Amino acid sequence: MERGLGETMNNSGKRILHSADHSPAAEAIGGNGDLVREILLRLPIKSLLRFESVSKKWFSLISDPHFSQSYTRLRDINPKPSGLLLNHGYAIFQFIPFNDDGDGNESWDYLSYPDISGRYTILQSCNGLLLWSFAYWRGNSVLEYLIINPTTKQFFHFPTRQYKNPFVAINLAFDPLKSPHYKLVCVGRAKKTKFRISN
């Protein structure tokens, strides 16, 4: 049944707003770029990824490195864990959210290397990125690393074959006050008492 201008009720009693109807207030907000930016900065990351397709202007705003930097700083003030990421031993992970928005059955099976298989381990998380190691056998034991963004399902493969000596430690580092970019800090061991740091 009809409930006012631009608004209807569906069979379950939920209100549905028509996108064709605009109010002066909505147009004023949409036309204010600074206000839209402040609103978008406070949205969950999954909502931002959906809203990138609203318009070219929104896509340009959300994908801007300065926006990402501001988004990260805002969440660093009071970071709260959103859930648990369970590692089942291989490239299959299950996310269990702390809120009631999900059913806890979402499997993240997004690594599909045709030529690499092995056991994966999460080494570290840093502002939403995950550092993985994976070991496999190719005539001898090989250990390599991946940097994963589980929200966008993008990854970066960090090859280690160019380094003759094994790493003593490897970590992700990020300082938004100095740079909007992440660093992968690798500390290797040589035969002599000498350290080389690669980033």
ZANU-223385 format. One record per residue (C-alpha): residue number from 0; residue in three letters; x, y, z. Coordinates in pm, 1 decimal. Layout:
# ZANU-223385
+-----+-----+----------+----------+----------+
:   n : res :       xx :       yy :       zz :
+-----+-----+----------+----------+----------+
: NUM : ALA :        X :        Y :        Z :
...
+-----+-----+----------+----------+----------+
END
This chain:
# ZANU-223385
+-----+-----+----------+----------+----------+
:   n : res :       xx :       yy :       zz :
+-----+-----+----------+----------+----------+
:   0 : MET :      0.0 :      0.0 :      0.0 :
:   1 : GLU :    107.2 :    356.8 :    -58.1 :
:   2 : ARG :    266.7 :    543.2 :    235.5 :
:   3 : GLY :    352.5 :    896.2 :    120.5 :
:   4 : LEU :    536.1 :   1039.7 :   -175.3 :
:   5 : GLY :    815.1 :    827.0 :   -316.9 :
:   6 : GLU :    770.4 :    553.3 :    -60.0 :
:   7 : THR :    590.7 :    215.9 :    -73.4 :
:   8 : MET :    552.1 :    -82.8 :    153.8 :
:   9 : ASN :    634.4 :   -434.2 :     39.0 :
:  10 : ASN :    458.9 :   -751.6 :    157.3 :
:  11 : SER :    690.5 :   -790.3 :    456.8 :
:  12 : GLY :    612.2 :   -438.5 :    578.7 :
:  13 : LYS :    950.0 :   -287.8 :    489.4 :
:  14 : ARG :    967.3 :     58.6 :    337.7 :
:  15 : ILE :   1106.8 :     94.0 :    -12.7 :
:  16 : LEU :   1230.5 :    433.2 :   -131.9 :
:  17 : HIS :   1214.5 :    511.8 :   -502.2 :
:  18 : SER :   1546.1 :    628.9 :   -646.3 :
:  19 : ALA :   1366.3 :    855.4 :   -893.0 :
:  20 : ASP :   1235.1 :   1074.7 :   -611.5 :
:  21 : HIS :   1473.8 :   1344.4 :   -487.8 :
:  22 : SER :   1441.7 :   1585.1 :   -200.0 :
:  23 : PRO :   1611.4 :   1925.7 :   -178.5 :
:  24 : ALA :   1805.4 :   1802.6 :    126.0 :
:  25 : ALA :   1938.8 :   1497.1 :    -61.0 :
:  26 : GLU :   2042.2 :   1711.8 :   -356.8 :
:  27 : ALA :   2219.0 :   1957.0 :   -125.1 :
:  28 : ILE :   2413.5 :   1674.6 :     41.6 :
:  29 : GLY :   2498.2 :   1507.3 :   -289.3 :
:  30 : GLY :   2626.8 :   1834.1 :   -431.0 :
:  31 : ASN :   2857.3 :   1899.6 :   -135.9 :
:  32 : GLY :   3177.2 :   1707.0 :   -208.9 :
:  33 : ASP :   3327.6 :   1765.6 :    136.0 :
:  34 : LEU :   3015.6 :   1636.4 :    310.2 :
:  35 : VAL :   2994.9 :   1329.3 :     85.5 :
:  36 : ARG :   3360.6 :   1255.7 :    162.6 :
:  37 : GLU :   3302.1 :   1276.1 :    538.6 :
:  38 : ILE :   3003.6 :   1041.0 :    510.5 :
:  39 : LEU :   3194.8 :    789.3 :    298.8 :
:  40 : LEU :   3487.2 :    792.4 :    543.1 :
:  41 : ARG :   3257.6 :    651.0 :    811.3 :
:  42 : LEU :   3115.5 :    361.9 :    609.9 :
:  43 : PRO :   3230.3 :     -2.1 :    628.2 :
:  44 : ILE :   3482.0 :   -105.2 :    365.5 :
:  45 : LYS :   3238.3 :   -338.7 :    186.8 :
:  46 : SER :   2990.9 :    -53.8 :    144.0 :
:  47 : LEU :   3267.1 :    162.3 :     -4.4 :
:  48 : LEU :   3350.6 :   -105.3 :   -259.0 :
:  49 : ARG :   2985.6 :   -118.6 :   -366.6 :
:  50 : PHE :   2954.4 :    260.9 :   -383.0 :
:  51 : GLU :   3251.1 :    289.2 :   -620.2 :
:  52 : SER :   3007.8 :    202.5 :   -900.7 :
:  53 : VAL :   2757.2 :    479.7 :   -813.8 :
:  54 : SER :   2931.0 :    737.6 :  -1032.6 :
:  55 : LYS :   3268.9 :    828.9 :  -1178.9 :
:  56 : LYS :   3296.5 :   1104.4 :   -920.2 :
:  57 : TRP :   3248.2 :    862.2 :   -630.7 :
:  58 : PHE :   3487.1 :    611.1 :   -785.5 :
:  59 : SER :   3752.0 :    881.4 :   -820.8 :
:  60 : LEU :   3697.6 :    991.4 :   -460.4 :
:  61 : ILE :   3705.2 :    644.0 :   -303.5 :
:  62 : SER :   4005.7 :    524.5 :   -506.6 :
:  63 : ASP :   4209.4 :    836.5 :   -428.5 :
:  64 : PRO :   4520.2 :    754.6 :   -215.7 :
:  65 : HIS :   4451.5 :   1049.3 :     15.8 :
:  66 : PHE :   4101.6 :    913.6 :     84.5 :
:  67 : SER :   4249.6 :    572.4 :    170.8 :
:  68 : GLN :   4498.9 :    738.3 :    402.1 :
:  69 : SER :   4224.6 :    934.8 :    581.2 :
:  70 : TYR :   4009.6 :    621.2 :    603.3 :
:  71 : THR :   4292.6 :    427.4 :    769.0 :
:  72 : ARG :   4374.6 :    707.9 :   1013.9 :
:  73 : LEU :   4010.8 :    734.5 :   1120.8 :
:  74 : ARG :   3997.3 :    365.0 :   1203.8 :
:  75 : ASP :   4331.3 :    367.1 :   1384.7 :
:  76 : ILE :   4181.7 :    594.1 :   1652.7 :
:  77 : ASN :   3968.0 :    315.9 :   1795.5 :
:  78 : PRO :   4028.5 :     -7.2 :   1604.1 :
:  79 : LYS :   3785.9 :   -290.1 :   1671.9 :
:  80 : PRO :   3820.4 :   -645.8 :   1542.1 :
:  81 : SER :   3542.0 :   -736.3 :   1301.0 :
:  82 : GLY :   3569.7 :  -1112.2 :   1332.1 :
:  83 : LEU :   3787.2 :  -1421.1 :   1321.5 :
:  84 : LEU :   3965.3 :  -1560.8 :   1017.4 :
:  85 : LEU :   4006.8 :  -1936.5 :   1047.3 :
:  86 : ASN :   4287.1 :  -2106.1 :    858.1 :
:  87 : HIS :   4201.8 :  -2461.9 :    754.2 :
:  88 : GLY :   4560.1 :  -2532.1 :    650.3 :
:  89 : TYR :   4545.1 :  -2463.7 :    278.1 :
:  90 : ALA :   4409.2 :  -2177.7 :     63.6 :
:  91 : ILE :   4062.7 :  -2204.7 :    218.0 :
:  92 : PHE :   3969.4 :  -1959.1 :    490.4 :
:  93 : GLN :   3647.2 :  -1900.4 :    678.6 :
:  94 : PHE :   3549.1 :  -1562.5 :    821.7 :
:  95 : ILE :   3329.1 :  -1554.5 :   1132.4 :
:  96 : PRO :   3201.9 :  -1199.4 :   1200.5 :
:  97 : PHE :   3144.8 :  -1066.8 :   1551.0 :
:  98 : ASN :   2817.6 :   -902.2 :   1443.0 :
:  99 : ASP :   2497.8 :  -1063.2 :   1316.6 :
: 100 : ASP :   2528.3 :   -943.1 :    956.5 :
: 101 : GLY :   2676.7 :  -1267.3 :    825.5 :
: 102 : ASP :   2603.6 :  -1636.2 :    866.5 :
: 103 : GLY :   2966.9 :  -1730.0 :    929.7 :
: 104 : ASN :   2976.2 :  -1963.0 :    628.1 :
: 105 : GLU :   3158.4 :  -1739.6 :    383.8 :
: 106 : SER :   3458.0 :  -1928.9 :    243.4 :
: 107 : TRP :   3742.9 :  -1724.8 :     99.4 :
: 108 : ASP :   3892.1 :  -1951.3 :   -162.9 :
: 109 : TYR :   4040.4 :  -1688.6 :   -390.0 :
: 110 : LEU :   4391.5 :  -1814.1 :   -455.8 :
: 111 : SER :   4391.9 :  -2020.0 :   -771.5 :
: 112 : TYR :   4754.4 :  -2050.0 :   -877.6 :
: 113 : PRO :   4770.3 :  -2321.7 :  -1141.7 :
: 114 : ASP :   5137.3 :  -2395.0 :  -1071.3 :
: 115 : ILE :   5166.3 :  -2340.1 :   -695.1 :
: 116 : SER :   5017.1 :  -2554.8 :   -425.6 :
: 117 : GLY :   5118.4 :  -2602.7 :    -66.8 :
: 118 : ARG :   5042.3 :  -2525.6 :    292.1 :
: 119 : TYR :   4954.7 :  -2163.2 :    376.0 :
: 120 : THR :   5012.4 :  -1987.6 :    707.7 :
: 121 : ILE :   4899.9 :  -1639.8 :    814.5 :
: 122 : LEU :   5205.3 :  -1466.0 :    958.9 :
: 123 : GLN :   5069.4 :  -1117.8 :   1027.9 :
: 124 : SER :   4784.8 :   -872.4 :    974.3 :
: 125 : CYS :   4839.9 :   -499.7 :    922.5 :
: 126 : ASN :   4550.4 :   -256.6 :    867.8 :
: 127 : GLY :   4342.6 :   -509.2 :    676.8 :
: 128 : LEU :   4624.8 :   -671.4 :    480.0 :
: 129 : LEU :   4745.4 :  -1024.1 :    552.7 :
: 130 : LEU :   5097.9 :  -1158.2 :    513.6 :
: 131 : TRP :   5096.9 :  -1526.7 :    420.6 :
: 132 : SER :   5373.7 :  -1777.1 :    380.3 :
: 133 : PHE :   5332.3 :  -2092.2 :    175.7 :
: 134 : ALA :   5561.0 :  -2390.6 :    156.3 :
: 135 : TYR :   5575.6 :  -2640.8 :   -126.9 :
: 136 : TRP :   5812.3 :  -2895.9 :   -276.1 :
: 137 : ARG :   5995.3 :  -2856.1 :   -608.6 :
: 138 : GLY :   6294.3 :  -3083.0 :   -579.9 :
: 139 : ASN :   6358.6 :  -2914.3 :   -247.4 :
: 140 : SER :   6152.7 :  -2727.8 :     10.5 :
: 141 : VAL :   6053.1 :  -2375.3 :   -103.1 :
: 142 : LEU :   5904.3 :  -2102.6 :    118.6 :
: 143 : GLU :   5743.7 :  -1798.0 :    -45.0 :
: 144 : TYR :   5514.6 :  -1513.2 :     60.2 :
: 145 : LEU :   5189.4 :  -1344.6 :    -40.2 :
: 146 : ILE :   5032.1 :  -1016.8 :     66.6 :
: 147 : ILE :   4652.8 :  -1048.8 :     59.8 :
: 148 : ASN :   4367.5 :   -799.3 :     81.4 :
: 149 : PRO :   4078.3 :  -1026.8 :    189.1 :
: 150 : THR :   3816.6 :   -755.9 :    129.1 :
: 151 : THR :   3903.7 :   -686.1 :   -234.3 :
: 152 : LYS :   4046.3 :  -1037.9 :   -288.8 :
: 153 : GLN :   4361.0 :   -891.5 :   -442.2 :
: 154 : PHE :   4705.6 :  -1033.6 :   -374.6 :
: 155 : PHE :   5072.8 :   -968.3 :   -440.1 :
: 156 : HIS :   5320.7 :  -1253.2 :   -475.8 :
: 157 : PHE :   5660.1 :  -1174.6 :   -322.7 :
: 158 : PRO :   5923.8 :  -1396.6 :   -487.4 :
: 159 : THR :   6211.6 :  -1498.3 :   -263.7 :
: 160 : ARG :   6422.0 :  -1695.5 :   -510.3 :
: 161 : GLN :   6628.1 :  -1384.9 :   -590.4 :
: 162 : TYR :   6768.1 :  -1393.1 :   -235.9 :
: 163 : LYS :   7044.5 :  -1644.5 :   -168.9 :
: 164 : ASN :   7004.5 :  -1649.5 :    209.5 :
: 165 : PRO :   6686.1 :  -1728.3 :    402.8 :
: 166 : PHE :   6500.6 :  -1454.4 :    588.2 :
: 167 : VAL :   6534.4 :  -1430.1 :    963.5 :
: 168 : ALA :   6220.5 :  -1216.5 :    982.7 :
: 169 : ILE :   5964.0 :  -1068.9 :    745.2 :
: 170 : ASN :   5693.0 :   -818.9 :    839.8 :
: 171 : LEU :   5448.9 :   -567.8 :    695.1 :
: 172 : ALA :   5500.1 :   -208.3 :    808.3 :
: 173 : PHE :   5276.0 :     95.7 :    764.7 :
: 174 : ASP :   5307.6 :    449.9 :    895.9 :
: 175 : PRO :   5033.4 :    677.2 :    751.1 :
: 176 : LEU :   5211.5 :    985.6 :    884.3 :
: 177 : LYS :   5508.1 :    917.1 :    654.3 :
: 178 : SER :   5362.1 :    743.5 :    350.1 :
: 179 : PRO :   5031.6 :    600.2 :    223.0 :
: 180 : HIS :   5221.6 :    291.2 :    106.2 :
: 181 : TYR :   5294.1 :    -32.1 :    290.7 :
: 182 : LYS :   5645.8 :   -169.0 :    326.5 :
: 183 : LEU :   5750.6 :   -531.5 :    336.7 :
: 184 : VAL :   6054.3 :   -542.2 :    564.8 :
: 185 : CYS :   6275.1 :   -848.1 :    521.3 :
: 186 : VAL :   6575.4 :   -921.9 :    740.2 :
: 187 : GLY :   6813.6 :  -1182.6 :    601.1 :
: 188 : ARG :   7109.1 :  -1367.1 :    747.7 :
: 189 : ALA :   7444.5 :  -1391.2 :    572.4 :
: 190 : LYS :   7739.8 :  -1614.1 :    652.4 :
: 191 : LYS :   7924.5 :  -1314.6 :    790.0 :
: 192 : THR :   7800.7 :  -1104.4 :   1080.3 :
: 193 : LYS :   7617.5 :   -867.0 :    854.2 :
: 194 : PHE :   7249.9 :   -779.1 :    803.5 :
: 195 : ARG :   7076.0 :   -650.6 :    495.2 :
: 196 : ILE :   6724.1 :   -506.8 :    516.3 :
: 197 : SER :   6510.5 :   -514.5 :    200.2 :
: 198 : ASN :   6185.3 :   -324.3 :    163.7 :
+-----+-----+----------+----------+----------+
END
